[in-house]
Amino acid sequence: MDFVDGKFMLVIKDSEWSSEEIRLLNRGAKLQFCYTMDIAIFVFEGGDIDSSDFYFNVQECDQAAALLNAQELDIEVLLVDQKNQICWKKTKTLDKEKTQKLLECLRRQSQTSFAPGEFDVNVEGLQSAYEPFELEKYAVFELAF
């Protein structure tokens, strides 16, 4: 996961994606933006894809200034196979309310002082404590794909 070219990109890689998996995914998927312990987490699920969690630290983002000053944000989800071929791609634009909620969390995160390696340790702690679907209690908003 990263923020590049003015959008969040979430990539899920598997050896292959079957037509059945893609068909089920096209029936609907959801993305939740969660925030806890100054950690931003995107949780994606749809079709028969288990919940996938993506952790984001704005302090490690090369385009942090552009991100924190954005008026509108896009989120793109990509499924790629072992050959790095894109098998499924969807992009959604957040409305103003969701954009502001996300940016409020990231501004808080940008002001948090993390000691070297502390963010990674905090992420590992969350991953040990929760399965991705259990993070939903920290959801700030949900987005349908």
C-alpha positions as CSV (number, residue, x, y, z in Angstrom):
1,M,0.0,0.0,0.0
2,D,1.2,3.5,-0.8
3,F,0.0,6.9,-1.7
4,V,1.2,7.7,-5.2
5,D,0.1,10.0,-8.0
6,G,-2.6,11.5,-5.8
7,K,-4.3,8.3,-4.7
8,F,-4.0,5.4,-2.3
9,M,-3.1,2.2,-4.0
10,L,-3.8,-1.1,-2.3
11,V,-2.4,-4.2,-4.0
12,I,-3.3,-7.8,-3.2
13,K,-1.0,-10.3,-4.9
14,D,-1.7,-14.0,-5.3
15,S,-0.3,-16.7,-7.6
16,E,-3.4,-16.4,-9.7
17,W,-7.0,-15.1,-9.6
18,S,-9.7,-17.3,-10.9
19,S,-12.6,-16.0,-13.0
20,E,-14.9,-17.2,-10.2
21,E,-13.0,-15.1,-7.6
22,I,-13.3,-12.0,-9.9
23,R,-17.0,-12.7,-10.6
24,L,-17.7,-12.8,-6.8
25,L,-15.6,-9.7,-6.2
26,N,-17.6,-7.8,-8.9
27,R,-20.7,-8.6,-6.9
28,G,-19.4,-6.3,-4.2
29,A,-16.6,-5.5,-1.9
30,K,-16.0,-3.1,0.9
31,L,-13.1,-1.1,2.3
32,Q,-13.1,0.2,5.8
33,F,-10.8,2.9,7.0
34,C,-9.9,2.2,10.7
35,Y,-7.8,4.3,13.1
36,T,-6.5,3.2,16.5
37,M,-3.3,3.9,18.5
38,D,-2.3,6.5,15.9
39,I,-2.2,3.8,13.2
40,A,-4.2,4.1,10.0
41,I,-5.5,0.8,8.7
42,F,-7.4,0.0,5.5
43,V,-9.3,-3.3,5.6
44,F,-10.6,-4.7,2.3
45,E,-12.9,-7.7,1.8
46,G,-15.0,-9.0,-1.0
47,G,-16.0,-12.1,-2.9
48,D,-14.1,-15.0,-1.3
49,I,-11.1,-12.8,-0.5
50,D,-10.4,-12.9,3.2
51,S,-10.2,-9.6,4.9
52,S,-6.9,-8.0,4.0
53,D,-5.3,-5.3,6.2
54,F,-3.1,-2.5,4.9
55,Y,-1.2,-0.3,7.4
56,F,-0.3,3.3,6.5
57,N,2.1,5.8,8.1
58,V,1.9,9.3,6.6
59,Q,5.3,10.0,8.1
60,E,6.8,7.5,5.7
61,C,4.9,8.8,2.7
62,D,7.0,10.6,0.0
63,Q,3.9,12.7,-1.0
64,A,2.7,13.5,2.6
65,A,2.4,17.2,2.0
66,A,0.2,16.7,-1.1
67,L,-1.8,14.1,0.8
68,L,-2.5,16.2,3.9
69,N,-3.6,19.1,1.7
70,A,-5.8,17.2,-0.7
71,Q,-9.4,18.2,-1.2
72,E,-10.5,14.9,-2.6
73,L,-8.9,11.4,-2.3
74,D,-9.1,8.4,-4.6
75,I,-8.5,4.8,-3.4
76,E,-7.5,2.2,-6.0
77,V,-7.6,-1.5,-5.2
78,L,-5.6,-3.9,-7.5
79,L,-5.4,-7.6,-7.7
80,V,-2.2,-8.8,-9.3
81,D,-1.0,-12.3,-10.2
82,Q,2.4,-13.9,-9.8
83,K,3.5,-12.3,-13.1
84,N,2.4,-8.9,-11.8
85,Q,-0.5,-8.8,-14.3
86,I,-3.5,-6.7,-13.1
87,C,-6.5,-9.1,-12.9
88,W,-8.9,-6.7,-11.3
89,K,-8.9,-2.9,-10.6
90,K,-11.4,-0.6,-9.0
91,T,-11.0,3.1,-8.1
92,K,-13.3,5.1,-5.8
93,T,-13.3,8.7,-5.0
94,L,-14.1,9.6,-1.4
95,D,-16.7,12.2,-0.8
96,K,-15.7,15.4,1.1
97,E,-16.9,14.0,4.4
98,K,-14.9,10.8,4.2
99,T,-11.9,12.7,2.8
100,Q,-12.0,15.0,5.8
101,K,-12.3,12.2,8.3
102,L,-9.4,10.3,6.8
103,L,-7.3,13.5,6.7
104,E,-8.1,14.3,10.3
105,C,-6.7,10.9,11.4
106,L,-3.6,11.3,9.2
107,R,-2.9,14.8,10.5
108,R,-3.0,13.4,14.0
109,Q,-0.7,10.6,12.9
110,S,1.7,13.1,11.4
111,Q,2.0,14.9,14.7
112,T,2.7,11.6,16.6
113,S,6.3,11.1,17.6
114,F,7.4,7.5,16.7
115,A,10.8,6.3,18.0
116,P,12.7,4.4,15.2
117,G,11.0,1.1,14.6
118,E,8.1,2.0,17.0
119,F,5.5,2.2,14.3
120,D,6.4,-1.3,13.0
121,V,6.3,-2.7,16.5
122,N,2.9,-1.2,17.1
123,V,1.6,-2.7,13.8
124,E,3.0,-6.1,14.8
125,G,1.2,-5.8,18.1
126,L,-2.1,-5.0,16.4
127,Q,-1.7,-7.9,13.9
128,S,-1.0,-10.2,16.8
129,A,-4.0,-9.0,18.8
130,Y,-6.6,-8.8,15.9
131,E,-7.6,-10.6,12.8
132,P,-8.2,-8.0,10.0
133,F,-12.0,-8.4,10.3
134,E,-11.8,-7.7,14.0
135,L,-10.5,-4.2,13.3
136,E,-13.9,-3.1,12.1
137,K,-14.7,-1.8,15.6
138,Y,-12.2,1.0,14.9
139,A,-13.8,1.9,11.5
140,V,-14.0,5.6,10.8
141,F,-16.0,4.9,7.6
142,E,-16.8,2.3,5.1
143,L,-16.7,2.4,1.3
144,A,-18.4,0.1,-1.1
145,F,-16.7,-1.1,-4.3
